[in-house]
Amino acid sequence: MMLKCLVVDDEPVARKGMAHYVEQTPFLKLIATCKSALEANDFLLENNIDLLFLDIQMPDLTGIEFIKSLKNPPIFIFTTAFRDYATEGFELDALDYLVKPISFQRFLKAANKARTHFELQNQSSEKNKSTDQGHFFIKSDGQYIKIQLDDVLYFESERDYIFIFTKQKRYLTLLSLKQLEKELPPENFIRVHRSFIVAIEQVELMDGNQLKIKDRQIPVSRSMQDIVYKTLIEGKLWKRDM
């Protein structure tokens, strides 16, 4: 299991150190870092993460105020130089509370706690899922339509609706891209832009901030370019040895 992580801290050194810890942990994947709660809020509007490492003492909006402002906050671990916030942090259902300076040993203990949490959550979820994960249904024009995952090229959002482009035709249904991202298998699909989720195996070409699937050019947001490159190309690129 790979947990997608976001690090939020207004101090550059602390932010860099926490990001390094995440990158050193095999089951964690660093998606982005943010220097403020406001920047993190904008990021979460467009992206789903599994685990948030969140500093408490930040200008404009504290980590505690930020969590209280979120309707459905991700699983989070507080990081702070002050022990005084521990009680309030756990009252907000923080998974853990790390006091700076944070050793890697203490960080790893918190990370393992997060992995155990998600493993138990996934085991519970799997019991409730259908054994056939190769398709899903949508409601369109009053009909319930079965769509095979292998046939999907990409999804495009348009306000409150989603266009589903398959190898055969296009469908329109009432869904949000954020909701859809939670349902799709992450090993097969990746969100590349606030308006697009693509089937990884259907991408034919990557050119800077553009992907090509069939005859469609699909934009890649700046914040996702490194993640998209690592997912699609890194480790699969054949090149001449120098």
DRENTITOR-477709 format. One record per residue (C-alpha): residue number from 1; z, x, y. Coordinates in Angstrom, 2 decimals. Layout:
<i = NUM; c3 = Z; c1 = X; c2 = Y>
...
***
This chain:
<i = 1; c3 = 0.00; c1 = 0.00; c2 = 0.00>
<i = 2; c3 = -0.98; c1 = 1.30; c2 = 3.44>
<i = 3; c3 = 0.94; c1 = -0.07; c2 = 6.45>
<i = 4; c3 = -0.89; c1 = -0.20; c2 = 9.79>
<i = 5; c3 = 1.42; c1 = 1.09; c2 = 12.54>
<i = 6; c3 = 1.66; c1 = 0.94; c2 = 16.31>
<i = 7; c3 = 3.91; c1 = 3.33; c2 = 18.25>
<i = 8; c3 = 5.17; c1 = 2.26; c2 = 21.69>
<i = 9; c3 = 7.15; c1 = 4.65; c2 = 23.90>
<i = 10; c3 = 6.90; c1 = 5.49; c2 = 27.60>
<i = 11; c3 = 7.88; c1 = 9.14; c2 = 27.00>
<i = 12; c3 = 4.80; c1 = 11.23; c2 = 26.02>
<i = 13; c3 = 6.79; c1 = 13.73; c2 = 23.91>
<i = 14; c3 = 8.65; c1 = 10.99; c2 = 22.00>
<i = 15; c3 = 5.42; c1 = 9.03; c2 = 21.54>
<i = 16; c3 = 3.60; c1 = 12.09; c2 = 20.20>
<i = 17; c3 = 6.49; c1 = 12.98; c2 = 17.89>
<i = 18; c3 = 6.70; c1 = 9.49; c2 = 16.40>
<i = 19; c3 = 2.92; c1 = 9.38; c2 = 15.97>
<i = 20; c3 = 3.11; c1 = 12.71; c2 = 14.11>
<i = 21; c3 = 5.80; c1 = 11.32; c2 = 11.78>
<i = 22; c3 = 3.59; c1 = 8.30; c2 = 11.01>
<i = 23; c3 = 0.59; c1 = 10.52; c2 = 10.29>
<i = 24; c3 = 2.71; c1 = 12.69; c2 = 7.95>
<i = 25; c3 = 3.78; c1 = 9.69; c2 = 5.86>
<i = 26; c3 = 1.21; c1 = 8.88; c2 = 3.13>
<i = 27; c3 = 1.73; c1 = 5.10; c2 = 3.10>
<i = 28; c3 = 1.60; c1 = 4.70; c2 = 6.90>
<i = 29; c3 = -1.58; c1 = 4.55; c2 = 8.98>
<i = 30; c3 = -1.43; c1 = 5.09; c2 = 12.74>
<i = 31; c3 = -3.64; c1 = 2.51; c2 = 14.45>
<i = 32; c3 = -2.73; c1 = 3.29; c2 = 18.07>
<i = 33; c3 = -0.05; c1 = 4.44; c2 = 20.49>
<i = 34; c3 = 0.91; c1 = 2.69; c2 = 23.74>
<i = 35; c3 = 2.90; c1 = 3.96; c2 = 26.71>
<i = 36; c3 = 4.34; c1 = 0.57; c2 = 27.71>
<i = 37; c3 = 5.21; c1 = -2.85; c2 = 26.35>
<i = 38; c3 = 2.53; c1 = -4.38; c2 = 28.58>
<i = 39; c3 = -0.13; c1 = -2.12; c2 = 27.06>
<i = 40; c3 = 1.16; c1 = -2.99; c2 = 23.58>
<i = 41; c3 = 0.97; c1 = -6.69; c2 = 24.41>
<i = 42; c3 = -2.72; c1 = -6.36; c2 = 25.28>
<i = 43; c3 = -3.35; c1 = -4.40; c2 = 22.09>
<i = 44; c3 = -1.65; c1 = -7.00; c2 = 19.88>
<i = 45; c3 = -3.76; c1 = -9.78; c2 = 21.38>
<i = 46; c3 = -6.80; c1 = -8.20; c2 = 19.74>
<i = 47; c3 = -5.38; c1 = -6.39; c2 = 16.71>
<i = 48; c3 = -3.11; c1 = -7.04; c2 = 13.75>
<i = 49; c3 = -0.58; c1 = -4.43; c2 = 12.67>
<i = 50; c3 = 2.03; c1 = -4.33; c2 = 9.93>
<i = 51; c3 = 4.74; c1 = -2.22; c2 = 11.51>
<i = 52; c3 = 5.77; c1 = -1.55; c2 = 15.10>
<i = 53; c3 = 7.85; c1 = 1.46; c2 = 16.20>
<i = 54; c3 = 9.21; c1 = 0.32; c2 = 19.56>
<i = 55; c3 = 11.21; c1 = 2.15; c2 = 22.20>
<i = 56; c3 = 13.80; c1 = 0.01; c2 = 24.00>
<i = 57; c3 = 14.29; c1 = 1.62; c2 = 27.41>
<i = 58; c3 = 10.91; c1 = 1.31; c2 = 29.16>
<i = 59; c3 = 9.96; c1 = 0.41; c2 = 32.74>
<i = 60; c3 = 8.74; c1 = -3.10; c2 = 33.67>
<i = 61; c3 = 9.53; c1 = -4.59; c2 = 30.25>
<i = 62; c3 = 12.07; c1 = -3.28; c2 = 27.74>
<i = 63; c3 = 11.40; c1 = -3.28; c2 = 24.02>
<i = 64; c3 = 13.98; c1 = -6.04; c2 = 23.53>
<i = 65; c3 = 12.39; c1 = -8.20; c2 = 26.25>
<i = 66; c3 = 8.99; c1 = -7.54; c2 = 24.70>
<i = 67; c3 = 10.05; c1 = -8.71; c2 = 21.23>
<i = 68; c3 = 11.62; c1 = -11.84; c2 = 22.73>
<i = 69; c3 = 8.34; c1 = -12.60; c2 = 24.51>
<i = 70; c3 = 6.27; c1 = -12.59; c2 = 21.28>
<i = 71; c3 = 5.79; c1 = -15.85; c2 = 19.42>
<i = 72; c3 = 5.20; c1 = -14.12; c2 = 16.08>
<i = 73; c3 = 6.29; c1 = -10.48; c2 = 16.42>
<i = 74; c3 = 5.28; c1 = -7.99; c2 = 13.72>
<i = 75; c3 = 7.91; c1 = -6.25; c2 = 11.63>
<i = 76; c3 = 9.48; c1 = -3.74; c2 = 14.01>
<i = 77; c3 = 11.81; c1 = -0.75; c2 = 14.11>
<i = 78; c3 = 13.57; c1 = 0.08; c2 = 17.37>
<i = 79; c3 = 13.69; c1 = 3.68; c2 = 18.62>
<i = 80; c3 = 16.09; c1 = 4.55; c2 = 21.45>
<i = 81; c3 = 18.39; c1 = 7.19; c2 = 22.89>
<i = 82; c3 = 21.19; c1 = 4.64; c2 = 23.26>
<i = 83; c3 = 23.38; c1 = 3.29; c2 = 20.45>
<i = 84; c3 = 24.62; c1 = 0.43; c2 = 22.62>
<i = 85; c3 = 21.60; c1 = -1.73; c2 = 21.80>
<i = 86; c3 = 22.09; c1 = -1.69; c2 = 18.02>
<i = 87; c3 = 23.83; c1 = -5.07; c2 = 17.76>
<i = 88; c3 = 21.26; c1 = -6.86; c2 = 19.90>
<i = 89; c3 = 18.47; c1 = -5.12; c2 = 18.04>
<i = 90; c3 = 19.60; c1 = -6.36; c2 = 14.64>
<i = 91; c3 = 20.20; c1 = -9.85; c2 = 16.05>
<i = 92; c3 = 16.45; c1 = -9.87; c2 = 16.79>
<i = 93; c3 = 15.81; c1 = -9.06; c2 = 13.11>
<i = 94; c3 = 14.81; c1 = -5.44; c2 = 13.67>
<i = 95; c3 = 14.13; c1 = -3.82; c2 = 10.30>
<i = 96; c3 = 15.92; c1 = -0.65; c2 = 11.40>
<i = 97; c3 = 17.29; c1 = 1.12; c2 = 14.46>
<i = 98; c3 = 16.53; c1 = 4.80; c2 = 15.02>
<i = 99; c3 = 18.57; c1 = 6.81; c2 = 17.54>
<i = 100; c3 = 16.83; c1 = 9.72; c2 = 19.27>
<i = 101; c3 = 16.46; c1 = 12.56; c2 = 18.55>
<i = 102; c3 = 15.04; c1 = 11.21; c2 = 15.30>
<i = 103; c3 = 14.81; c1 = 13.53; c2 = 12.29>
<i = 104; c3 = 11.93; c1 = 13.12; c2 = 9.87>
<i = 105; c3 = 14.44; c1 = 12.43; c2 = 7.09>
<i = 106; c3 = 15.88; c1 = 9.47; c2 = 9.02>
<i = 107; c3 = 12.39; c1 = 8.28; c2 = 9.95>
<i = 108; c3 = 11.29; c1 = 8.39; c2 = 6.31>
<i = 109; c3 = 14.30; c1 = 6.32; c2 = 5.26>
<i = 110; c3 = 13.27; c1 = 3.62; c2 = 7.75>
<i = 111; c3 = 9.63; c1 = 3.85; c2 = 6.64>
<i = 112; c3 = 10.62; c1 = 3.43; c2 = 2.99>
<i = 113; c3 = 12.65; c1 = 0.37; c2 = 3.95>
<i = 114; c3 = 9.51; c1 = -1.07; c2 = 5.57>
<i = 115; c3 = 7.41; c1 = -0.32; c2 = 2.47>
<i = 116; c3 = 9.96; c1 = -2.06; c2 = 0.23>
<i = 117; c3 = 9.97; c1 = -5.06; c2 = 2.57>
<i = 118; c3 = 6.19; c1 = -5.43; c2 = 2.41>
<i = 119; c3 = 6.04; c1 = -4.87; c2 = -1.35>
<i = 120; c3 = 8.52; c1 = -7.70; c2 = -1.91>
<i = 121; c3 = 6.62; c1 = -9.85; c2 = 0.57>
<i = 122; c3 = 3.33; c1 = -9.18; c2 = -1.20>
<i = 123; c3 = 4.79; c1 = -9.92; c2 = -4.63>
<i = 124; c3 = 5.96; c1 = -13.29; c2 = -3.34>
<i = 125; c3 = 2.60; c1 = -13.95; c2 = -1.71>
<i = 126; c3 = 0.65; c1 = -13.05; c2 = -4.84>
<i = 127; c3 = 2.53; c1 = -15.63; c2 = -6.86>
<i = 128; c3 = 1.28; c1 = -18.32; c2 = -4.51>
<i = 129; c3 = -2.34; c1 = -17.18; c2 = -4.39>
<i = 130; c3 = -5.17; c1 = -18.36; c2 = -6.59>
<i = 131; c3 = -6.15; c1 = -15.88; c2 = -9.28>
<i = 132; c3 = -9.76; c1 = -16.04; c2 = -8.01>
<i = 133; c3 = -9.96; c1 = -14.09; c2 = -4.76>
<i = 134; c3 = -13.76; c1 = -13.87; c2 = -4.71>
<i = 135; c3 = -14.35; c1 = -16.86; c2 = -2.47>
<i = 136; c3 = -12.87; c1 = -19.13; c2 = 0.19>
<i = 137; c3 = -13.58; c1 = -22.57; c2 = 1.63>
<i = 138; c3 = -14.26; c1 = -23.62; c2 = 5.21>
<i = 139; c3 = -14.57; c1 = -27.02; c2 = 6.79>
<i = 140; c3 = -17.85; c1 = -27.46; c2 = 8.66>
<i = 141; c3 = -19.53; c1 = -30.70; c2 = 9.80>
<i = 142; c3 = -16.99; c1 = -32.69; c2 = 7.82>
<i = 143; c3 = -17.77; c1 = -30.83; c2 = 4.60>
<i = 144; c3 = -15.77; c1 = -28.29; c2 = 2.58>
<i = 145; c3 = -18.07; c1 = -25.35; c2 = 1.94>
<i = 146; c3 = -17.47; c1 = -22.59; c2 = -0.58>
<i = 147; c3 = -18.39; c1 = -19.08; c2 = 0.60>
<i = 148; c3 = -18.46; c1 = -16.00; c2 = -1.62>
<i = 149; c3 = -16.85; c1 = -12.95; c2 = -0.03>
<i = 150; c3 = -19.63; c1 = -10.72; c2 = -1.38>
<i = 151; c3 = -22.17; c1 = -12.77; c2 = 0.58>
<i = 152; c3 = -20.49; c1 = -12.32; c2 = 3.97>
<i = 153; c3 = -22.10; c1 = -9.89; c2 = 6.42>
<i = 154; c3 = -19.77; c1 = -10.37; c2 = 9.40>
<i = 155; c3 = -17.72; c1 = -12.86; c2 = 11.39>
<i = 156; c3 = -18.16; c1 = -13.50; c2 = 15.10>
<i = 157; c3 = -15.73; c1 = -15.45; c2 = 17.28>
<i = 158; c3 = -16.79; c1 = -17.84; c2 = 20.03>
<i = 159; c3 = -13.74; c1 = -19.28; c2 = 21.82>
<i = 160; c3 = -11.91; c1 = -21.39; c2 = 19.20>
<i = 161; c3 = -14.74; c1 = -21.17; c2 = 16.65>
<i = 162; c3 = -15.95; c1 = -18.62; c2 = 14.13>
<i = 163; c3 = -19.56; c1 = -17.97; c2 = 13.14>
<i = 164; c3 = -19.77; c1 = -16.75; c2 = 9.55>
<i = 165; c3 = -22.97; c1 = -14.82; c2 = 8.88>
<i = 166; c3 = -23.86; c1 = -14.55; c2 = 5.20>
<i = 167; c3 = -26.89; c1 = -13.18; c2 = 3.39>
<i = 168; c3 = -28.29; c1 = -16.70; c2 = 3.17>
<i = 169; c3 = -27.32; c1 = -18.54; c2 = 6.38>
<i = 170; c3 = -24.88; c1 = -18.94; c2 = 9.26>
<i = 171; c3 = -21.85; c1 = -21.27; c2 = 9.27>
<i = 172; c3 = -19.62; c1 = -22.50; c2 = 12.10>
<i = 173; c3 = -15.98; c1 = -23.45; c2 = 11.64>
<i = 174; c3 = -12.82; c1 = -23.97; c2 = 13.70>
<i = 175; c3 = -10.72; c1 = -20.80; c2 = 13.18>
<i = 176; c3 = -9.35; c1 = -17.85; c2 = 15.13>
<i = 177; c3 = -10.42; c1 = -14.30; c2 = 14.34>
<i = 178; c3 = -6.78; c1 = -13.18; c2 = 14.25>
<i = 179; c3 = -5.97; c1 = -15.84; c2 = 11.65>
<i = 180; c3 = -9.04; c1 = -14.88; c2 = 9.64>
<i = 181; c3 = -8.13; c1 = -11.18; c2 = 9.68>
<i = 182; c3 = -4.83; c1 = -11.95; c2 = 7.96>
<i = 183; c3 = -6.62; c1 = -13.74; c2 = 5.10>
<i = 184; c3 = -9.40; c1 = -11.23; c2 = 4.40>
<i = 185; c3 = -8.87; c1 = -8.30; c2 = 2.00>
<i = 186; c3 = -8.47; c1 = -5.20; c2 = 4.23>
<i = 187; c3 = -10.23; c1 = -3.00; c2 = 1.70>
<i = 188; c3 = -13.42; c1 = -5.04; c2 = 2.22>
<i = 189; c3 = -13.32; c1 = -6.10; c2 = 5.88>
<i = 190; c3 = -12.41; c1 = -4.45; c2 = 9.18>
<i = 191; c3 = -12.04; c1 = -5.80; c2 = 12.68>
<i = 192; c3 = -14.17; c1 = -3.66; c2 = 15.00>
<i = 193; c3 = -13.99; c1 = -5.67; c2 = 18.23>
<i = 194; c3 = -12.10; c1 = -8.59; c2 = 19.73>
<i = 195; c3 = -15.03; c1 = -10.79; c2 = 18.65>
<i = 196; c3 = -16.16; c1 = -9.22; c2 = 15.35>
<i = 197; c3 = -14.96; c1 = -8.57; c2 = 11.81>
<i = 198; c3 = -17.49; c1 = -6.88; c2 = 9.54>
<i = 199; c3 = -17.91; c1 = -6.45; c2 = 5.80>
<i = 200; c3 = -17.49; c1 = -2.70; c2 = 5.26>
<i = 201; c3 = -20.15; c1 = -2.46; c2 = 2.54>
<i = 202; c3 = -22.74; c1 = -4.22; c2 = 4.71>
<i = 203; c3 = -22.70; c1 = -1.68; c2 = 7.55>
<i = 204; c3 = -25.99; c1 = 0.23; c2 = 7.54>
<i = 205; c3 = -25.55; c1 = 2.47; c2 = 10.55>
<i = 206; c3 = -22.97; c1 = 3.63; c2 = 13.11>
<i = 207; c3 = -24.22; c1 = 4.89; c2 = 16.45>
<i = 208; c3 = -21.39; c1 = 5.62; c2 = 18.87>
<i = 209; c3 = -19.89; c1 = 2.25; c2 = 19.76>
<i = 210; c3 = -22.45; c1 = 0.22; c2 = 17.83>
<i = 211; c3 = -22.80; c1 = -0.82; c2 = 14.19>
<i = 212; c3 = -25.93; c1 = -2.19; c2 = 12.58>
<i = 213; c3 = -25.88; c1 = -4.94; c2 = 9.94>
<i = 214; c3 = -29.32; c1 = -6.27; c2 = 9.07>
<i = 215; c3 = -31.01; c1 = -6.85; c2 = 12.46>
<i = 216; c3 = -27.78; c1 = -7.26; c2 = 14.43>
<i = 217; c3 = -26.17; c1 = -4.67; c2 = 16.66>
<i = 218; c3 = -22.39; c1 = -5.15; c2 = 16.64>
<i = 219; c3 = -20.15; c1 = -3.53; c2 = 19.30>
<i = 220; c3 = -17.11; c1 = -1.43; c2 = 18.42>
<i = 221; c3 = -14.25; c1 = -1.54; c2 = 20.91>
<i = 222; c3 = -13.09; c1 = 1.79; c2 = 22.34>
<i = 223; c3 = -9.60; c1 = 1.42; c2 = 20.84>
<i = 224; c3 = -11.07; c1 = 0.96; c2 = 17.34>
<i = 225; c3 = -13.78; c1 = 3.66; c2 = 17.28>
<i = 226; c3 = -11.65; c1 = 6.31; c2 = 15.54>
<i = 227; c3 = -10.31; c1 = 3.83; c2 = 12.98>
<i = 228; c3 = -13.79; c1 = 2.47; c2 = 12.26>
<i = 229; c3 = -15.17; c1 = 6.00; c2 = 11.82>
<i = 230; c3 = -12.35; c1 = 6.97; c2 = 9.44>
<i = 231; c3 = -12.77; c1 = 3.76; c2 = 7.43>
<i = 232; c3 = -16.55; c1 = 3.79; c2 = 7.18>
<i = 233; c3 = -17.57; c1 = 7.45; c2 = 7.24>
<i = 234; c3 = -14.73; c1 = 9.97; c2 = 6.88>
<i = 235; c3 = -14.65; c1 = 11.40; c2 = 3.36>
<i = 236; c3 = -18.09; c1 = 9.92; c2 = 2.60>
<i = 237; c3 = -20.22; c1 = 12.08; c2 = 4.88>
<i = 238; c3 = -22.59; c1 = 14.43; c2 = 3.10>
<i = 239; c3 = -23.57; c1 = 17.45; c2 = 5.17>
<i = 240; c3 = -24.97; c1 = 20.91; c2 = 4.71>
<i = 241; c3 = -22.39; c1 = 23.68; c2 = 4.24>
<i = 242; c3 = -22.59; c1 = 26.31; c2 = 6.94>
***
